[in-house]
Amino acid sequence: MITISNLTRRYGELTAVDDVSFTIAGGEVVGLLGHNGAGKTTIMKMLTGYLEPTGGSIRVDELQFGRDTAAIQRRVGYLPENCPVWPEMTVVELLEFEATLHDVPAQRRSRAITAAIRRTELQDRATQPIQTLSRGYRQRVGVAQAILHEPDIIILDEPTNGLDPTQIQQMRGLIRELSRSATVIVSTHILQEVQAVCARVLILRAGRKVVDSRLDELQGEARLHVTLDRDAAGALPVLQSIPGVASAALLSAAQGRYRYALEAPEALAPAVSATVQRAGFALYGLGREQRTLETVFAEVNAADPAAEVPHAA
């Protein structure tokens, strides 16, 4: 549905997005993850047509930004990070105004506004001025305007920003509901939010894509951790010689103990134990790595930003 090819955006000497490519299929919920300044919001602004790329292309089905920008924008709902709204308007007034901007036909307008208010649970605040609402309720208004015209692409920049725990759970439920009829892209720096609602994650670092993977595949990768009394020069040749071990790398060293990561299934643990003991190494620990999105994110941001981590969707 969405195809991004070699996307680049520069601001003078600063390259905010650097040669990024990926595709998103219809109905996917994709998390766009990275530290502040990684390029997430810049990509989202280009996906909405708010910014023009310096290089590369963005296609939605057979439509292409530049040639078909207006047609693509009609299919997109967008919640910016700072949720810009007119504070003097009531919730209903703002949504009526947004419905006009989105060319929602007059005969459908009332039904569309009612549906957006219901889905974001704003019934009790519909006639209040937006300036009287809490940060969390303003965020809900932002989501309501993004889904008002029933877009088939919904882009949410930090959708749980300012929400309390109950509201976060409600927002997660809404995102799951939206994914039944739309492609959803969620940008955040909160790992738990991606893990809770997304099936796939794209991780950016310094404007470059470094991970593109389904979460279940990313977290299900087979690795063993083994802690020995031998440094890398002595241990790595032995570990790499074990049949079934694809690779071995030193993770850390402290007080004469060296921890290694082995690309190997958990079933290989007995063979690893037997091999290191035959080699005369003291074995202090051996177990399956508990791999989470947090550990992947930490690895990515400790690595060379010029190197893309080879996780393909």
C-alpha positions in Angstrom: 0.0 0.0 0.0 2.7 2.5 1.1 6.1 2.3 -0.7 8.9 4.6 0.4 12.1 4.5 -1.7 15.4 6.2 -0.8 13.6 8.9 1.2 15.9 11.8 2.2 15.3 15.1 3.9 17.9 17.7 4.6 17.8 21.0 6.4 20.8 22.9 5.2 23.8 20.8 6.4 21.7 18.6 8.6 20.4 15.3 7.1 17.3 14.5 9.2 16.3 11.5 7.1 19.0 9.6 5.2 18.1 7.3 2.3 15.3 5.4 4.1 13.3 2.7 2.2 10.4 0.4 3.4 6.9 -0.8 2.4 3.8 -1.0 4.6 0.9 -3.3 3.6 -2.7 -2.5 4.0 -4.0 -3.2 7.5 -0.6 -3.2 9.2 0.0 -1.5 12.5 3.6 -0.3 12.4 5.6 1.3 15.1 8.1 4.0 14.2 10.6 4.0 17.0 13.7 6.0 17.8 15.2 8.6 20.1 14.2 12.2 19.9 15.8 13.6 16.7 16.0 10.2 15.0 13.8 11.3 12.1 10.4 9.9 13.0 8.4 13.1 12.9 10.2 14.2 9.7 9.2 11.0 8.0 5.6 11.4 9.2 5.4 15.0 7.9 6.6 13.8 4.5 4.0 11.0 4.5 1.3 13.6 5.0 2.5 15.9 2.4 3.4 18.6 4.9 7.1 18.4 3.9 8.6 17.7 0.5 11.5 15.2 0.4 14.9 16.3 -0.6 15.2 13.0 -2.4 13.5 9.7 -2.9 9.8 9.0 -3.4 6.6 8.1 -1.6 3.8 6.1 -3.2 0.4 5.0 -2.0 -0.9 2.3 -4.2 -0.6 3.9 -7.7 -0.5 7.4 -6.4 2.7 9.4 -5.9 3.5 12.4 -3.8 4.2 15.4 -6.0 2.0 14.2 -8.8 -1.0 13.1 -6.7 -0.4 14.8 -3.3 -4.0 16.1 -2.8 -5.5 12.7 -3.6 -3.2 11.0 -1.1 -3.9 13.5 1.6 -7.6 12.7 1.4 -6.8 9.2 2.4 -4.6 10.2 5.4 -5.6 11.0 8.9 -2.9 12.7 11.0 -2.4 13.4 14.7 0.7 15.7 15.0 2.8 15.4 18.2 1.7 18.8 19.6 -2.0 18.3 18.7 -2.8 21.7 17.3 -6.4 22.7 18.0 -8.4 26.0 18.2 -8.8 26.4 22.0 -11.8 28.8 21.8 -13.8 26.2 19.8 -15.9 23.5 21.4 -15.1 19.9 20.5 -18.1 19.7 18.2 -17.3 23.1 16.5 -13.7 22.0 15.8 -14.9 18.7 14.3 -17.4 20.5 12.2 -14.6 22.7 10.9 -12.3 19.8 10.3 -15.1 17.9 8.5 -15.4 20.8 6.1 -11.7 20.9 5.5 -11.8 17.1 4.7 -14.6 17.6 2.3 -17.0 15.3 4.3 -20.3 15.7 2.5 -22.9 17.8 4.4 -25.4 14.9 4.5 -22.7 12.7 6.2 -21.1 15.3 8.4 -23.3 14.9 11.5 -22.9 11.1 11.5 -19.2 11.3 11.0 -18.7 13.7 13.9 -20.9 11.6 16.2 -18.9 8.5 15.3 -15.6 10.2 15.9 -16.8 11.5 19.3 -18.0 8.0 20.3 -14.9 6.2 19.3 -12.7 8.6 21.3 -15.1 8.6 24.2 -15.6 12.4 24.2 -19.4 12.3 24.6 -19.2 14.1 28.0 -16.9 16.8 26.7 -18.5 17.5 23.2 -19.9 20.9 24.0 -16.9 22.1 26.2 -14.4 24.7 24.9 -11.2 22.9 24.1 -9.2 25.3 26.3 -11.0 23.9 29.3 -10.0 20.3 28.6 -7.1 18.5 30.2 -4.0 17.5 28.1 -5.4 13.9 27.8 -8.8 15.0 26.5 -7.1 17.4 24.0 -5.2 14.4 22.8 -8.4 12.6 22.2 -9.8 15.5 20.3 -6.7 15.3 18.1 -7.4 11.6 17.4 -11.1 12.4 16.7 -10.1 14.9 14.0 -7.6 12.4 12.5 -10.3 9.7 12.0 -13.2 11.9 11.2 -13.2 11.4 7.4 -12.6 7.6 7.8 -9.1 7.6 6.2 -7.5 4.3 5.2 -4.1 5.5 6.5 -3.8 6.9 10.0 -0.6 8.4 11.3 -0.4 9.1 15.0 2.6 11.0 16.4 3.0 10.2 20.2 -0.7 9.3 20.6 -0.5 8.5 24.3 1.4 11.7 25.2 -0.3 13.2 28.3 -2.7 10.4 28.9 -3.2 8.7 32.3 -3.0 4.9 32.5 -6.7 4.3 31.9 -6.7 6.6 28.9 -3.6 4.8 27.6 -5.4 1.5 27.7 -8.4 3.1 25.9 -6.1 4.5 23.2 -4.5 1.1 22.7 -8.0 -0.4 22.2 -8.9 2.4 19.7 -5.7 1.8 17.7 -6.5 -1.9 17.5 -10.0 -1.1 16.3 -8.7 1.4 13.7 -6.4 -1.3 12.3 -9.5 -3.4 11.2 -10.2 -0.8 8.5 -7.0 1.2 8.1 -3.2 1.1 8.0 -1.9 2.6 11.2 1.6 4.1 11.7 2.4 5.0 15.3 5.4 7.1 16.2 6.7 7.0 19.7 9.8 6.8 21.8 8.0 4.7 24.4 8.9 1.0 23.8 5.9 -0.3 25.7 3.5 1.4 23.4 5.0 -0.2 20.3 5.0 -3.6 22.0 1.4 -3.2 23.1 -0.2 -2.3 19.7 2.2 -2.9 16.9 2.9 -6.1 14.9 5.9 -4.6 13.2 8.6 -2.1 14.2 10.9 0.2 12.3 13.7 1.7 14.3 15.5 4.8 13.2 18.9 6.1 14.4 20.4 9.4 13.3 18.0 9.5 10.3 18.7 6.0 9.1 16.6 2.9 9.3 18.5 0.3 11.3 15.7 -2.3 12.1 12.7 -3.4 10.1 11.1 -6.5 11.5 7.9 -8.1 12.8 8.0 -8.0 16.6 7.4 -11.8 17.0 10.4 -12.5 14.8 12.6 -9.9 16.4 11.9 -11.2 19.9 12.0 -14.9 18.9 15.5 -14.9 17.6 17.6 -17.8 19.0 20.6 -16.7 21.2 22.3 -18.3 24.1 24.3 -16.4 26.7 27.3 -18.1 28.2 29.7 -16.8 30.9 33.2 -18.1 31.2 36.5 -17.4 32.8 38.3 -17.1 29.4 38.9 -14.0 27.3 37.8 -13.6 23.7 41.1 -14.8 22.3 40.8 -18.1 24.0 37.0 -18.6 24.1 35.7 -17.5 20.7 37.5 -20.1 18.6 36.1 -22.9 20.9 32.6 -21.4 20.9 32.5 -20.9 17.1 33.7 -24.4 16.5 30.5 -26.0 18.1 28.3 -27.4 15.4 25.1 -25.4 15.2 26.6 -22.1 16.5 26.2 -19.6 13.7 28.3 -16.9 15.4 29.7 -15.9 18.8 30.5 -12.5 20.2 31.8 -11.0 23.5 29.1 -9.0 25.2 30.9 -7.9 28.4 33.8 -8.5 30.7 34.1 -7.8 34.5 36.2 -9.3 37.3 37.6 -12.1 35.2 34.2 -13.3 33.9 33.4 -12.9 30.2 29.9 -13.1 28.8 29.3 -14.2 25.2 26.3 -14.2 23.0 25.9 -17.3 20.7 23.6 -17.4 17.7 22.3 -20.8 18.5 19.0 -22.5 19.5 18.3 -23.3 23.2 18.5 -27.0 22.4 22.3 -26.6 21.8 22.9 -25.6 25.5 24.1 -29.1 26.6 26.6 -29.3 23.7 27.9 -25.8 24.6 28.3 -26.9 28.3 30.1 -30.1 27.4 32.4 -28.3 24.9 33.6 -25.5 27.2 34.2 -28.0 30.0 36.3 -30.2 27.8 38.3 -27.1 26.9 39.0 -26.6 30.6 37.0 -23.4 30.9 35.1 -22.6 34.1 31.4 -22.2 33.3 29.6 -19.5 35.4 26.4 -19.2 33.4 24.5 -20.6 30.4 20.9 -19.8 29.4 18.6 -18.5 26.7 18.6 -14.8 26.1 15.4 -13.1 27.2 15.1 -10.9 24.1 12.7 -7.9 24.3 12.2 -4.8 22.2 14.1 -3.0 25.0 17.2 -5.1 24.5 17.0 -4.8 20.7 16.7 -1.0 21.0 19.7 -0.9 23.3 21.7 -2.9 20.9 20.8 -0.8 18.0 21.7 2.5 19.8 25.0 1.1 21.0 26.0 0.0 17.4 27.6 1.9 14.6 24.9 4.2 13.1 26.3 3.6 9.7 25.5 -0.1 9.9 22.0 -1.4 9.3 20.9 -4.2 11.6 19.9 -7.0 9.3 16.3 -7.7 10.5 14.0 -7.8 7.4 10.2 -7.8 7.5 
